């Protein structure tokens, strides 16, 4: 398997997977995501094996911090180890950088809580750890995970402002805060 920069002819497959893998309220407009990658404010990578599309990742970096903003594996490839291999390749590519991601919080009342638990366990198996922070992006709250040391909220803020630009940053709330209330992972409810 290889991980390479997305090219113009890749965007149709990436967009199809992007639209099917992420709920509408968790997606930035695809034209904006693509534009930021073309401008060098983000990196859109395609995972392929023997020329076949496997999935994609979309990262935003600032100094020694890399935000795995979007990551998806084609439905036919899920459960085959491809996702773990893509993360391994991404970690090699981002060596020397702290990689973090935002994921849906665990919630026994959520219709997709089983999927949320499986997703968290997948990231734990692949070297990520839970962080005591949450991110609010455009009204959606996420839990944070990282491959290494904690992520500083000021670094997240600088990374997001660089990616989104001044206009978007002023209109869409994107911030990191410490978690409040009981942590469902600790059992102290």
NUMAR-27310 format. One line per field, with one value per residue: residue in three letters; x, z, y of N, C-alpha, C in turn; residue number from 0. Coordinates in nm, 2 decimals. Atoms other than C-alpha are relative to their C-alpha. Example, Ala and Ser with C-alpha at 12.3 -4.5 7.8 and 13.67 -1.06 7.14 Angstrom:
BEGIN
rest c(ALA:SER)
nX c(0.09:-0.09)
nZ c(0.00:0.00)
nY c(-0.12:-0.11)
caX c(1.23:1.37)
caZ c(0.78:0.71)
caY c(-0.45:-0.11)
cX c(0.09:-0.08)
cZ c(0.00:0.08)
cY c(0.12:0.11)
nr c(0:1)
This chain:
BEGIN
rest c(UNK:UNK:UNK:UNK:UNK:UNK:UNK:UNK:UNK:UNK:UNK:UNK:UNK:UNK:UNK:UNK:UNK:UNK:UNK:UNK:UNK:UNK:UNK:UNK:UNK:UNK:UNK:UNK:UNK:UNK:UNK:UNK:UNK:UNK:UNK:UNK:UNK:UNK:UNK:UNK:UNK:UNK:UNK:UNK:UNK:UNK:UNK:UNK:UNK:UNK:UNK:UNK:UNK:UNK:UNK:UNK:UNK:UNK:UNK:UNK:UNK:UNK:UNK:UNK:UNK:UNK:UNK:UNK:UNK:UNK:UNK:UNK:UNK:UNK:UNK:UNK:UNK:UNK:UNK:UNK:UNK:UNK:UNK:UNK:UNK:UNK:UNK:UNK:UNK:UNK:UNK:UNK:UNK:UNK:UNK:UNK:UNK:UNK:UNK:UNK:UNK:UNK:UNK:UNK:UNK:UNK:UNK:UNK:UNK:UNK:UNK:UNK:UNK:UNK:UNK:UNK:UNK:UNK:UNK:UNK:UNK:UNK:UNK:UNK:UNK:UNK:UNK:UNK:UNK:UNK:UNK:UNK:UNK:UNK:UNK:UNK:UNK:UNK:UNK:UNK:UNK:UNK:UNK:UNK:UNK:UNK:UNK:UNK:UNK:UNK:UNK:UNK:UNK:UNK:UNK:UNK:UNK:UNK:UNK:UNK:UNK:UNK:UNK:UNK:UNK:UNK:UNK:UNK:UNK:UNK:UNK:UNK:UNK:UNK:UNK:UNK:UNK:UNK:UNK:UNK:UNK:UNK:UNK:UNK:UNK:UNK:UNK:UNK:UNK)
nX c(0.08:-0.07:0.07:-0.05:0.08:0.11:-0.01:0.13:0.09:0.04:0.10:0.14:0.01:-0.01:0.12:0.11:-0.03:0.02:0.14:0.06:-0.07:0.02:0.13:0.00:-0.04:-0.14:-0.08:-0.02:0.03:-0.11:-0.07:-0.09:-0.10:-0.09:-0.07:-0.10:-0.11:-0.07:-0.08:-0.10:0.04:0.04:-0.05:0.09:-0.08:0.08:-0.06:0.03:-0.08:0.00:0.08:0.14:0.03:0.03:0.05:-0.07:-0.01:0.00:-0.07:-0.04:-0.12:-0.05:-0.12:-0.02:0.13:0.08:0.14:0.06:0.13:0.08:-0.06:0.11:-0.03:0.11:0.08:-0.04:-0.13:0.01:-0.02:-0.11:-0.13:-0.04:0.00:-0.12:-0.11:0.00:-0.05:-0.14:-0.07:0.02:-0.09:-0.14:-0.01:0.00:-0.10:-0.04:0.12:0.11:0.12:0.12:0.12:0.12:0.10:0.13:-0.01:0.08:0.13:0.09:0.13:-0.01:0.04:-0.12:-0.10:-0.08:-0.10:-0.09:-0.08:-0.09:-0.10:-0.10:-0.09:-0.09:-0.11:-0.08:-0.09:-0.10:-0.10:0.05:0.05:0.10:-0.05:0.10:0.05:0.10:0.00:0.13:-0.02:0.12:0.10:-0.01:-0.10:-0.08:-0.10:-0.13:-0.10:-0.13:-0.10:-0.10:0.04:0.12:0.00:0.03:0.11:-0.05:-0.05:0.12:0.06:-0.09:0.02:0.13:0.01:-0.08:0.07:0.13:-0.01:0.06:0.15:0.07:-0.02:0.09:0.14:0.02:-0.07:-0.08:-0.08:-0.04:0.01:-0.01:0.13:0.07:0.09:-0.06:-0.06:0.06:-0.11:-0.05:0.10:0.04:0.12)
nZ c(0.00:0.00:-0.04:0.09:0.01:0.09:0.13:0.05:0.04:-0.12:-0.08:0.02:-0.09:-0.14:-0.03:-0.02:-0.13:-0.09:-0.02:-0.05:-0.13:-0.11:-0.01:0.06:-0.10:-0.02:0.12:0.06:0.14:0.07:0.08:-0.09:-0.04:0.12:0.02:-0.10:0.04:0.11:-0.04:-0.09:-0.14:-0.04:0.09:0.03:0.05:0.05:-0.03:0.11:0.00:0.14:0.08:-0.05:-0.11:-0.13:-0.09:0.00:-0.13:0.02:-0.12:-0.01:-0.08:-0.05:-0.07:-0.02:-0.04:0.12:-0.03:0.09:0.01:0.06:0.03:0.04:0.08:0.08:-0.07:0.03:-0.06:-0.14:-0.07:0.06:-0.05:0.09:-0.08:-0.09:0.09:0.04:-0.12:-0.01:0.11:-0.03:-0.11:0.06:0.08:-0.09:-0.10:-0.07:-0.03:-0.08:0.08:-0.08:0.08:-0.07:0.03:-0.07:-0.14:-0.04:-0.05:0.00:0.06:0.15:0.08:0.06:-0.11:0.03:0.10:-0.07:-0.09:0.09:0.06:-0.10:-0.02:0.12:-0.02:-0.12:0.05:0.10:-0.06:-0.05:-0.14:-0.02:-0.06:-0.08:0.06:0.11:0.11:0.06:0.14:0.06:-0.08:-0.03:-0.10:0.02:-0.10:0.06:-0.02:0.05:0.01:-0.09:-0.11:0.02:0.09:-0.07:0.07:0.08:0.13:0.08:0.05:0.10:0.12:0.06:0.06:0.12:0.10:0.04:0.05:-0.09:0.03:-0.05:-0.15:-0.07:0.01:-0.05:-0.12:-0.01:-0.12:-0.09:-0.14:-0.08:-0.02:-0.12:-0.03:-0.01:0.12:0.02:0.01:-0.14:-0.08:-0.11:0.04)
nY c(-0.12:-0.12:-0.12:-0.10:-0.12:0.01:-0.07:-0.04:0.11:0.07:-0.07:0.06:0.11:-0.05:-0.07:0.10:0.06:-0.11:-0.02:0.12:0.04:-0.10:-0.06:-0.13:-0.10:0.01:-0.02:-0.13:0.02:0.07:-0.10:-0.07:0.10:0.02:-0.13:-0.01:0.09:-0.06:-0.12:0.05:-0.01:0.14:0.11:0.10:0.12:0.12:0.13:0.09:0.13:0.05:-0.10:0.00:-0.10:0.06:-0.10:-0.12:-0.07:-0.15:-0.05:-0.14:-0.01:-0.13:0.04:0.15:0.05:0.04:0.04:0.09:-0.06:0.10:0.12:0.10:0.12:0.05:0.10:0.14:0.03:-0.01:0.13:0.08:-0.04:-0.12:-0.12:0.00:-0.02:-0.14:-0.07:0.02:-0.08:-0.14:-0.03:-0.01:-0.12:-0.11:0.03:-0.12:-0.08:0.05:0.01:0.01:0.01:-0.02:0.10:-0.02:0.05:0.11:-0.04:0.12:-0.04:-0.03:0.11:0.07:0.01:0.12:-0.04:-0.09:0.08:0.07:-0.10:-0.03:0.11:0.01:-0.10:0.05:0.11:-0.06:-0.08:-0.13:0.00:-0.10:-0.12:-0.06:-0.12:0.02:-0.11:-0.04:-0.05:-0.03:0.05:0.14:0.03:0.12:0.03:0.00:0.11:-0.04:0.11:-0.03:-0.09:-0.08:-0.11:-0.13:-0.07:-0.11:0.05:0.03:-0.12:-0.05:0.09:-0.02:-0.13:0.00:0.08:-0.06:-0.14:-0.10:-0.01:0.12:0.01:-0.10:0.04:0.14:0.03:0.12:-0.02:0.11:-0.03:0.12:0.06:-0.03:0.10:0.14:0.06:0.13:0.10:0.03:0.08:-0.08:-0.08)
caX c(0.00:0.11:0.00:0.04:-0.08:-0.42:-0.43:-0.71:-0.84:-0.87:-1.12:-1.43:-1.36:-1.25:-1.56:-1.79:-1.62:-1.62:-1.99:-2.07:-1.83:-1.91:-2.24:-2.34:-2.29:-1.93:-1.83:-1.68:-1.80:-1.59:-1.49:-1.34:-1.15:-1.01:-0.92:-0.73:-0.53:-0.45:-0.33:-0.10:-0.29:-0.38:-0.27:-0.51:-0.36:-0.49:-0.42:-0.40:-0.28:-0.19:-0.36:-0.69:-0.84:-0.85:-0.92:-0.80:-0.67:-0.69:-0.44:-0.37:-0.03:0.12:0.47:0.51:0.13:-0.08:-0.45:-0.60:-0.91:-1.06:-0.98:-1.19:-1.15:-1.36:-1.65:-1.53:-1.19:-1.30:-1.20:-0.91:-0.63:-0.61:-0.70:-0.42:-0.18:-0.28:-0.23:0.11:0.21:0.07:0.27:0.59:0.51:0.45:0.75:0.84:0.49:0.22:-0.08:-0.42:-0.78:-1.13:-1.40:-1.76:-1.78:-1.91:-2.28:-2.50:-2.80:-2.66:-2.80:-2.45:-2.28:-2.16:-1.98:-1.84:-1.70:-1.55:-1.39:-1.23:-1.10:-0.95:-0.76:-0.65:-0.51:-0.32:-0.13:-0.37:-0.47:-0.77:-0.70:-0.88:-1.01:-1.30:-1.33:-1.63:-1.63:-1.93:-2.15:-2.05:-1.86:-1.58:-1.35:-0.97:-0.71:-0.34:-0.04:0.18:0.18:-0.12:-0.22:-0.22:-0.54:-0.34:-0.16:-0.50:-0.63:-0.33:-0.36:-0.73:-0.69:-0.41:-0.62:-0.96:-0.84:-0.95:-1.30:-1.41:-1.25:-1.46:-1.78:-1.75:-1.67:-1.38:-1.22:-1.06:-1.15:-1.09:-1.37:-1.62:-1.84:-1.80:-1.59:-1.78:-1.45:-1.36:-1.68:-1.72:-2.08)
caZ c(0.00:-0.07:0.06:-0.20:-0.25:-0.41:-0.77:-0.96:-1.10:-0.74:-0.61:-0.75:-0.55:-0.24:-0.25:-0.28:0.02:0.21:0.16:0.26:0.56:0.75:0.87:0.71:1.03:1.05:0.70:0.58:0.23:0.00:-0.23:0.08:0.19:-0.16:-0.19:0.14:0.02:-0.31:-0.13:0.09:0.41:0.43:0.28:0.11:0.07:-0.12:0.00:-0.28:-0.33:-0.68:-0.83:-0.64:-0.42:-0.05:0.13:0.21:0.49:0.52:0.76:0.88:1.02:1.23:1.36:1.52:1.54:1.28:1.30:1.13:1.03:0.80:0.76:0.58:0.43:0.15:0.28:0.10:0.26:0.62:0.86:0.65:0.83:0.56:0.81:1.05:0.76:0.64:1.00:1.01:0.68:0.80:1.12:0.91:0.69:0.99:1.19:1.45:1.47:1.73:1.55:1.70:1.59:1.70:1.72:1.83:2.21:2.36:2.44:2.55:2.42:2.07:1.80:1.67:2.01:1.91:1.61:1.83:2.07:1.78:1.63:1.96:2.01:1.66:1.74:2.08:1.90:1.66:1.92:2.01:2.36:2.49:2.59:2.86:2.61:2.37:2.05:1.94:1.56:1.41:1.70:1.70:2.01:1.97:2.21:2.14:2.09:2.03:1.94:2.19:2.45:2.50:2.26:2.38:2.31:2.19:1.93:1.81:1.78:1.58:1.35:1.29:1.22:0.97:0.80:0.80:0.74:0.91:0.74:0.83:1.18:1.27:1.16:1.27:1.62:1.65:1.99:2.23:2.60:2.89:2.94:3.21:3.40:3.45:3.20:3.06:3.01:3.38:3.51:3.75:3.64)
caY c(0.00:0.35:0.69:0.97:1.33:1.35:1.46:1.62:1.29:1.15:1.40:1.23:0.91:1.10:1.32:1.01:0.85:1.18:1.23:0.87:0.84:1.16:1.30:1.63:1.83:1.70:1.79:2.12:2.19:1.97:2.26:2.43:2.12:2.07:2.44:2.43:2.13:2.30:2.61:2.40:2.47:2.10:1.77:1.54:1.19:0.89:0.54:0.29:-0.07:-0.19:0.12:0.05:0.33:0.22:0.55:0.89:1.11:1.49:1.65:2.00:2.08:2.36:2.34:1.99:1.93:1.74:1.72:1.42:1.61:1.34:0.98:0.72:0.37:0.25:0.04:-0.28:-0.25:-0.19:-0.47:-0.59:-0.41:-0.13:0.14:0.04:0.03:0.38:0.51:0.35:0.51:0.84:0.83:0.76:1.05:1.28:1.16:1.42:1.55:1.50:1.36:1.42:1.36:1.44:1.17:1.15:1.11:0.79:0.82:0.53:0.73:0.78:0.56:0.48:0.44:0.09:0.24:0.51:0.25:0.05:0.36:0.46:0.11:0.11:0.43:0.29:-0.02:0.21:0.40:0.69:0.78:0.98:1.34:1.54:1.79:1.83:2.03:2.22:2.27:2.44:2.33:1.97:1.84:1.58:1.40:1.42:1.15:1.19:0.97:1.15:1.42:1.64:1.90:2.26:2.45:2.75:2.54:2.40:2.75:2.86:2.55:2.61:2.98:2.91:2.64:2.82:3.17:3.49:3.51:3.15:3.16:3.47:3.30:2.94:2.85:2.61:2.58:2.33:2.32:2.09:1.84:1.92:1.68:1.30:1.12:0.82:0.64:0.65:0.49:0.78:0.88)
cX c(0.09:-0.09:0.07:-0.09:-0.11:0.02:-0.14:-0.10:-0.04:-0.12:-0.14:-0.02:0.01:-0.13:-0.11:0.02:-0.02:-0.15:-0.07:0.05:-0.03:-0.14:0.01:0.05:0.15:0.09:0.01:-0.04:0.13:0.09:0.10:0.12:0.10:0.08:0.12:0.12:0.08:0.09:0.11:-0.03:-0.04:0.06:-0.10:0.08:-0.09:0.08:-0.05:0.09:-0.02:-0.10:-0.15:-0.02:-0.04:-0.06:0.08:0.02:0.02:0.06:0.03:0.11:0.04:0.11:0.01:-0.14:-0.07:-0.13:-0.05:-0.15:-0.10:0.08:-0.11:0.06:-0.12:-0.07:0.04:0.13:0.01:0.01:0.11:0.14:0.05:0.01:0.12:0.12:0.01:0.05:0.15:0.08:-0.01:0.10:0.15:0.01:0.01:0.10:0.05:-0.11:-0.10:-0.12:-0.12:-0.13:-0.12:-0.10:-0.12:0.02:-0.09:-0.12:-0.09:-0.13:0.01:-0.03:0.12:0.11:0.09:0.11:0.10:0.10:0.11:0.11:0.10:0.09:0.10:0.11:0.09:0.10:0.11:0.08:-0.06:-0.05:-0.10:0.07:-0.11:-0.06:-0.11:0.01:-0.14:0.03:-0.14:-0.12:0.00:0.12:0.07:0.09:0.14:0.08:0.13:0.10:0.11:-0.05:-0.12:0.02:-0.04:-0.11:0.04:0.06:-0.12:-0.06:0.08:-0.01:-0.13:0.00:0.08:-0.07:-0.13:0.01:-0.08:-0.16:-0.08:0.02:-0.09:-0.14:-0.04:0.08:0.08:0.10:0.02:-0.02:0.02:-0.14:-0.05:-0.10:0.06:0.05:-0.06:0.10:0.05:-0.09:-0.04:-0.13:-0.08)
cZ c(0.00:0.04:-0.08:0.00:-0.10:-0.12:-0.05:-0.04:0.12:0.07:-0.01:0.10:0.15:0.04:0.03:0.14:0.12:0.04:0.07:0.14:0.12:0.00:-0.05:0.10:0.04:-0.12:-0.03:-0.14:-0.08:-0.08:0.09:0.04:-0.11:-0.02:0.10:-0.03:-0.12:0.04:0.09:0.15:0.06:-0.09:-0.01:-0.06:-0.04:0.04:-0.11:0.01:-0.14:-0.09:0.05:0.12:0.12:0.09:-0.01:0.14:-0.04:0.13:-0.01:0.10:0.04:0.09:0.02:0.04:-0.13:0.05:-0.11:-0.01:-0.06:-0.03:-0.03:-0.09:-0.07:0.07:-0.02:0.06:0.15:0.06:-0.05:0.04:-0.08:0.09:0.09:-0.09:-0.05:0.12:0.02:-0.10:0.03:0.11:-0.05:-0.07:0.09:0.12:0.06:0.03:0.09:-0.08:0.10:-0.09:0.10:-0.04:0.08:0.14:0.02:0.07:-0.01:-0.06:-0.15:-0.08:-0.05:0.11:-0.02:-0.10:0.06:0.08:-0.09:-0.06:0.10:0.03:-0.11:0.02:0.12:-0.05:-0.09:0.06:0.05:0.14:0.01:0.07:0.08:-0.06:-0.10:-0.09:-0.04:-0.14:-0.06:0.07:0.03:0.10:-0.02:0.12:-0.08:0.03:-0.06:0.00:0.11:0.11:-0.03:-0.10:0.07:-0.08:-0.08:-0.14:-0.09:-0.06:-0.11:-0.13:-0.07:-0.07:-0.13:-0.11:-0.05:-0.06:0.09:-0.02:0.07:0.15:0.08:0.00:0.05:0.12:-0.01:0.11:0.08:0.14:0.08:0.02:0.14:0.03:0.01:-0.14:-0.01:-0.01:0.13:0.08:0.12:-0.03:0.12)
cY c(0.12:0.12:0.11:0.12:-0.02:0.09:0.03:-0.12:-0.09:0.05:-0.06:-0.12:0.05:0.07:-0.11:-0.06:0.10:0.02:-0.12:-0.03:0.10:0.06:0.15:0.11:-0.01:0.03:0.15:-0.02:-0.05:0.10:0.07:-0.09:-0.02:0.12:0.01:-0.09:0.05:0.12:-0.04:0.02:-0.13:-0.10:-0.11:-0.12:-0.11:-0.12:-0.09:-0.13:-0.05:0.08:0.01:0.10:-0.08:0.10:0.13:0.06:0.15:0.05:0.15:0.01:0.14:-0.03:-0.15:-0.06:-0.03:-0.05:-0.09:0.03:-0.10:-0.12:-0.10:-0.11:-0.04:-0.11:-0.15:-0.04:0.00:-0.14:-0.09:0.04:0.12:0.13:0.01:0.02:0.15:0.08:-0.02:0.08:0.15:0.04:0.01:0.13:0.13:-0.02:0.13:0.09:-0.07:-0.01:-0.01:0.00:0.03:-0.11:0.02:-0.06:-0.12:0.05:-0.11:0.04:0.02:-0.13:-0.08:-0.02:-0.12:0.03:0.09:-0.08:-0.07:0.09:0.04:-0.12:-0.02:0.10:-0.04:-0.11:0.05:0.11:0.14:-0.02:0.12:0.12:0.06:0.13:-0.04:0.12:0.02:0.06:0.02:-0.06:-0.14:-0.02:-0.13:-0.02:0.00:-0.12:0.05:-0.12:0.03:0.09:0.08:0.11:0.13:0.07:0.12:-0.04:-0.05:0.12:0.06:-0.08:0.03:0.13:0.00:-0.08:0.07:0.14:0.09:0.01:-0.11:0.00:0.10:-0.05:-0.13:-0.03:-0.13:0.02:-0.13:0.04:-0.13:-0.05:0.04:-0.12:-0.14:-0.05:-0.14:-0.11:-0.04:-0.08:0.08:0.09:0.03)
nr c(0:1:2:3:4:5:6:7:8:9:10:11:12:13:14:15:16:17:18:19:20:21:22:23:24:25:26:27:28:29:30:31:32:33:34:35:36:37:38:39:40:41:42:43:44:45:46:47:48:49:50:51:52:53:54:55:56:57:58:59:60:61:62:63:64:65:66:67:68:69:70:71:72:73:74:75:76:77:78:79:80:81:82:83:84:85:86:87:88:89:90:91:92:93:94:95:96:97:98:99:100:101:102:103:104:105:106:107:108:109:110:111:112:113:114:115:116:117:118:119:120:121:122:123:124:125:126:127:128:129:130:131:132:133:134:135:136:137:138:139:140:141:142:143:144:145:146:147:148:149:150:151:152:153:154:155:156:157:158:159:160:161:162:163:164:165:166:167:168:169:170:171:172:173:174:175:176:177:178:179:180:181:182:183:184:185:186:187:188)
